[in-house]
């Protein structure tokens, strides 16, 4: 058995990011945990995420706004806020902070087979 240790805040780029950075922190079976770093990134106009798995997201730093296809009110997230996005729930990132890096912790997992 190998014990692995790291820090969520290591290797955060200081300059402008051309694209979001994704790093898988742990993965086993049907679960994947990743760190996402955004810097003013949004989902391209007219595009939606429509995933085949559930996703739990924690906003660690920065700020973000999510829009859901079936909801007229955007969800504004601040550090410490988290949301569970069910499989098949169309959503998009409308805004991420441009003044500081937005750091997300995302856990992707398969929904219960009973549903």
N, C-alpha and C positions, 0 to 999 in steps of 0.2 A: 504494500500500500504506500502511495506517495502522497504526502500532505502538500497541497499547493496554497500559497498565500500571495496576495497582491493587494493593490489599493485602487479603488475606483477613480481616484483623482490623479493618478500617475499618467504621464504622457498625454496631457491635454494640450493640444496645440494652441499657441498664443496668437497666431496670425489669422488671416481670413481663410476659411475652409472653402474649397471649391465644391466639395460635396460632403454629405453627412458621413461620419465615421462610425462603423459598426464593428464591435469586438465581442465575440462569443466568450463568455466568462466560464460557463459550465454547460455541459450537455449530457443527458442520459435518457435513453429510451425516448419517450414522447415529450420530454421537457428540454427547453433550451433557454438559458439566461444570457442576455446580452446587454452591453452598454452601448448607447447611441449618443453621439455628440453632434449637436446641431448648432449652426451659427447663422441665424436668419433664413434657414431653409424652410421651404413649404412644399406641399404636394403640387405638382404642375397643374395649371388650370384645366378643369374638365376631367381630371383623373381622380380615381377613388381607390383606396385599399379595400379589398374584399378577400379576406384570408380564409383559408380552410382549417383554421385552428383558433382557439381562444388566446387572448393576449391580456396580461395584466401589466400595466405600465405605471411606474412611479416617476414623477418629475423630481429629480434630485436638486438641480440648480437651474437658474435662468427662468424662462417663462415660455408658455406655449398656449395656443388655442387650437382645439380640435373641433371639426364640424362633422356631424353624423348625417347621413342621407335622409333619415326619417325624423330628424329633429330640427326645428327651425332655430333654436337657440344654440349658439356655439358654446363649447365648454372651455372656459378659461382656466388654465392650470398654473399654480404657483408652487414653489418648492414644498415638498411634503404631500402634495395632492397625488392621488392615484385613482385609476379607473380600470375596470375590467371590460374589455371589448370582446363580445361573443363572436364566435365563428359566423361568417357571413354578414356581419354588420358593416355596411359600407361607411367608410370614414376617410377623412383627409386632414392633413396638418395645414391649417390656415395661416399660422404665424409661429415663429420661434424668435426669441430675443436676439436682437442685433448688438446690444450693448455688452453682453457677456455670453459665454457658451451655455447652451442648454444641454444638460446631461440627463438622459433618461435611463432607467433600469427597466428592461422589458423581460417578462417571463412568458414564453410561448408554450402552450400545452394543448394537447388534443382534448376536445370536449368528451364528456361521458358518452359512451356508445348507446346509452338508453335513449338519448334525445333524438 
